[in-house]
Amino acid sequence: MARRSSGRPLGRQFGWLWAAYTVSTLGTWFAFDAFPLIAILVLDAGTTEVSLLAAAGPAAGAAVAVLLGPWVEFRRKRPVMVAMDLVRFAALMSVAAAFAFGSLGFAQLLVVSVVVVAADIAFTAAGGACVKTLVKPKDLIVANGRFESTTWTATMLGPPLGGAATGMFGPVIPVIANAVSFLLSAVGIRAIGGREPRPTHTEAPPRLRAGDLLDGWRYILSDSALRPLFVNAILVNGLIMATSPLLAVLMLGRLGFAPWQYGLAFAVPCVGGLIGSRLAPGLVARFGQHRVMLTAGALRACWLLGLAFVGPGTAGLVLVMVVEFGLITCMGVFNPVLATYRLERTPADRVVRTLSAWSVTSKAGIAALTVLWGLLAGVTGPRIAIAIAGLLIMTTPFLLPRHDRVPLREREPGPSRP
């Protein structure tokens, strides 16, 4: 059943959307950490500047994306997605051009980082709305499972290949490859063809109001099913990402692992993401959406604590790989189910603002918890800080919805949504 569910065709239009997502995701992970490497290797940036680049770019980009959400909501989504791809292409190529002419500076890296993050959020939000118009409601779990499997494949392959390219050709080559991937993505979006349904509101508001900017959060927090899932996702993702630099310090510093061992410890477990995303449609068909979301959501909170016990040598490396494999497999099941449930619960004319609010809060939460856990590790040490995060994340399953709720599209009267 799982094979038939995940393998059924979803149509030519979805195929082009998936192809566009695949090429841009591979490009993004191929260029993973390219900007910090450029700052260090080309601009001789110090720790403070690299940290500023890592935090300020995404934070400012998320703030810009708050303004883009309402603007995108009232427009056709595919032209917006093409525009965001072209913006990212132009921004990244400006880095390559400045490098070629010897005029690249830290300020430009910072500005481009902001532009790319804002365009990423707007593209992703518009893409969620686009999926809802291209795929039948019963096939949303299959579509989201394919996106999830693509993400984990890119996560597994991209950084090692990008690292090899950086070593052979320099840190700007992955940036150029990423820029080209966005150009190819724009071509794929254009190739979808057909007539895109008009937004529910055919005209944009005459002027942007403060209420429009907050509408995504207002809808999430007013929905009794989305609200606990929202808090759960922010805390789980934030705590997992907050421990990542601490584990790097622990493994590469005190425990003496080589960089290639550290990379291997996180690349191999990404196979679990592929397995989980392939299993998700079949599990939902057999056990139901709510039960799978509740079970996978609870299981993904049980692994992080194990990283506090990592030791030196082969045993420590195997422990990290086993823990990461279990965590990523559970996430591979949970993420597409959550994405499907969220789309089903959200009216078509609120999808962009809701997804933008979700993404912006997630990035802000990760940044805040990363800073907080960095300070905590400075007092307690990285191992104890990881253990505290592992204990806290085990409380997050209490935020998962206990009762199955009928999706919005089934409980609202009136004409069916696209």
N, C-alpha and C positions, 0 to 999 in steps of 0.2 A: 504493500500500500504506500509506503513511504517513497518507493522509487517511482510509482505511477504518479503520485501527487506532485513530487518535486520536478518530474521530468516532462510534464505535459506542456505543450506549446502555449504561449501566451500572445501570439500574434506578431506580425512583422513590426508594428509600431513600437511595441514593448521591446522587441529585439534591438532596435536602433537605440532606444533609451538605455538599455542595459549595456550595449556596446560603448556608448558615450561615457557612461559611468565607469566602466571597466578601464578604459584607456586613461581617463583623468585620475582615477584612484591609483593605478599603477604608477603614473607619473608623480603623484604626490608622495607616495611612499618611496619611490626611487630617489626623490630629492629630500628625504627625511633628514632633518638636522643640517641641511645645506647652508642655511643662513648663519647659524652659529659657527660652522666650519669656516665660512668666508670671513666672518668677523675675526676669528682667531688667526687663520692662516694668511689672509690677505691684508687685513686692517690692523693686525697686532692688538686686537681688543683684549681688555682684561676681564677679570671675573665679573666686576660690576656691570660693565657694558654688555656682556653676554647675557647676564641675568635680566638686565633691562630689556634686551631684545626678545628674550623668551617670554617675559611677562607682559610688557607694555604693548607689544604688537597685537597679540590676541585680545587683551583687555580693551584697547581702543577700538579694534576692529569689531568687537562685540557691541560696543556702544554705538558705533556707526550703523550696525545692522539693525538696532532697535528702530532707527528712523526709516530703514528700507522696508521693514515688514509691512506696514500699512500701505506703502506705495506699491509694493509687489502684489498685494492682495487683490487690488481692483484692476489688474491688467492680465492679459493673456500670459500664461506662464512660460511657454516655450521661447518667445522672443526675449523674455527676461533672462532665461537660462543661457541663451546664446550670448546676450550682452555681458553677463557675468563671466562667461568663459573668455570672451574677447578682452575684458578688462584685466583678468588675471594673466592672460597671454602678454598683453602690452606691458603690464607692471613688471612681470618677471624678465621680459626681454630688455627692459630698461636697465636692469641690473647687469645683464650680459654686455649691453652696449657701453655702459659706463666703465665696466671692467676693461673692455677692449681698448677704450680711449684713455685709460689710466685716471679716470675721474671719480671712481666709486668711493663713496664715503659712508660712514656709519649712519648718518641721518637718512640717507636714501634707503638703506636696508630697513630702517625702522618704518619709514613711510610705506614702503612696498609691503612690508609685513602687515600693516594695518589694512591696506587696500585688499590684499589677498584674503585675509580672514573675513572681512566684511562681505566680500564677494562670495566666499565659501558658504557663509551662513545664508545669504540671500538665495544662492543657487540651490542649496539643500532644501530650503523651505519651499521654493517654487517647484522643485523636483517631487516633493511629497504630494503636492497638489496635482502635479502632472500624472503621477502614477495612479492617483484616484480616478482620473478621467480615462486612462488607457486600459486599465485592468478591471475586470469584473470583481465585485465585492468578494465572491467566494475564492478568487485567485490571489487576493492581496497577500496572504501568508506565503504563497509560493513565490511571488515577486520579491517580497522582502527577504525571503530565505536566499534568493539568488544574489541580491545585493549584499547580504551578510557574508555569503561564501566568497564573493569577489573581494570584499574588504579584507578578510583573513588571508586569502591567497596573496593579495598585494602586500599585506603586512609581513608575510613570511618571506616573500621573494624580493621586495623592493629595497629595503635597507641594505642587505648584503650586496646586491648588484650595484646599488648607488655608491656604497662604500668602495667597491672595487673600481668603479669608474672614477671616483674622486682620487683614489690612489694613483691611477694611471694617467688621468687627463686633467686633474685639478678640480676644485670644488664648484666651479661655475658650470661645468658640463651638466651635472644633474639639474641645475636650475633651468638651463636651456631645454633639456628633455622634458621637464615638467611644463614649461611654457608651451612646447609643441603639443603635449598631451591635451592641454586645454583647447588649443586650436582644433585638434582632431575631434574633441568632444563637441565643439560647436558645430562641426560638420555633421556629426551623428545626430544631434538634436534637430538640425535643419532637415535631415533625411527622414525624420519620422513621417512627415507629410500629413495629408488629411486636413480636415477642418477642426481646429481646436475650439471646444465649447467656450462661449463667452462667460466671463465671471458672473456670479450670481448678481452682483451689483454692476450694471453695465457701464456706469460712469464713476470715476474716482470722486471722492469728496472735493468740493471746491478748495478747501484748505485743510492742512493737516492740523488736527487737534490733539491736545495732550491725551485725551481719552483713547484716541486711536492707537497711540504708542503703547498704552498699557492694556489694550484689549486682549492680547494673547494671554498675559498673566491672569487677567480677570476671568477669562473663560476657564483656564486650567484650575484655578483655585476655587471656582464656583461649582465645578463638576466633582461629585462625590467619589467617582471612580478614578479620574485622572489625578486628583489632588494627592492622594497617598502614593501613587506611582511616580509622580513628579518628584516628591521629596525623597522617595526611595532611590530613584535613579541618580539624583544629584549627589546624595551622600555616598552611594556605592561607588560611582565613577570617581568622585572626588577623593575618597579614601584610597582607592586603588592607585590612582595617579600620584597622590601625595607621597606614597611609599616608594615609588619608582626611583627617584634620585637617591633616597636613603639606601635602597638595596644596591644601587650602583656603587655608592661610597663603600658599603660594607664588603661587597664582592671584589671590587677592583682595588680597594685599599687594604683593609685589615686582613682579608682572607686570601689575597694574592692571586686571584683569578686573572688570566690573560684576557685582553679585550675580545679575542675571537671566542673564548669560552663563554664570556658574558653574552655576546651576540647569539651564540648557539643556544644558550639557555632560554632565550625568548623567541627565537625563530622556529625551532622545532615544535614547541607546544601550539603554535598557530594552526597546526593540523587539526587540533581539537575544534577550532572555530569552523573549519570546513565540515567536520563530522556533525557538529551540533546544528549548523544551519541546514544541512541536508536532512537531518532527522526531524527538524521542527514541523514541517507540513504533515508528515505522517503521524507524529505524536499528537498534534492538534486534531487530526481526523479521527484518531482512535480514542483519545482521552478527553478531548474538549479543550477549548482555548484557555479557560480560566484555570483549570487544574494544571495544565502544562506551565502557564505563566507563574502560578503560585509555587509549584515545585522547583522549577528551574531558577526562579528568583530567590528562593530560600537556599538552594544548594550553592549558588554562586557566592553566597556570603560566608561559606564555611571554609574557604581555602586560604585566605590571606594570612591568617595567624601562623600557618606552617612556615612562611618565609622568615619568621623570627628565629627559627631554629637551624637555619642554614649554617653549615660548617665548611671547612676547607676540603680540598681534594675532590675525588670522583663522587663520593657519597653526597657531598654538599651540592655538586652540580646536578646530580640525579634528583635530589630533593627539590631543587628549584624547578626543574623541568616537569616533574610529576605534579607539583602544586600548580604551576602555570597551566599545564595541560588540563587539569580538572577545572580550574577557574575559567579558562577560555572556552572549553566545551560547554559549560553551563551558560556562559554568555552567548555562545553561538546559537543555543536554543532559545534563550530568553529574548534577545534583542529583536529578531524578526517578529516574534509574537507580540512584544510590546509595540513595535512600530505599526503592526496591523491593527491592534486594538485601539491605538491612539488615533489612527485615521478613521476607524469606524465610529469612534466617539465624537469626532469633530465635524461640524457642518462644513460643507464645501467652501462656503464664503468666509471661513475662519481658519482654514488649514495653515496658510502662510504665516499669519500672525501667531498662531499657537506654536507651530514648529520653530519659528524664530525666537519666541520667548523661551522655549525649552532649551534651544541650543545656546542662547546667550547666557542663561542662568547656569547651564552646565559648564561652560568655559569659565565663567566668573567663579563658580564654586570650586573648580579644579585649581584655579590660580590662588584663591584664598586658602584652601586647605593645604596646598603645597607650601605656601609661605609659613603657615602655622606649624606644619609638621617639621619644616626645616628648623624653626626656632625650638620646637620641642626636642628634636634630635640633638641640638646644641647643648641642651641641659641634661638629657637622659642618655644620650647615645643612640645611634641608629637602630640597634636591635630592639631596645625597649620601646622606641617610638613606633616601630613596625608592629610590635606586639600590641600596643595600645590601639592602633588602627585596626588590627585584626579582631580584637575584642569588641570594639565599637561597631564594626561592620556586621558582626553577628546579631546585633539587635535590629538591623534594618528589615528583616523579613516581617516584623510586626507592622510595617508600613504598607505591606502588600494588601490589596483588597481581599477580604475574607469571603465575600459573597459574589457569585456570578451575576453580572448585570447584562441586560439585553443591550446590544449595541445601538447607538443612536439611530442609525439608518433603519433599524427594525421597529423602533418604538415611536418614531415620529410619524404622524399622519401626513398625507399630502403626496405630491408627485415624487417619484424616485429620483435620487441624485445621480449625477453622472459617475 
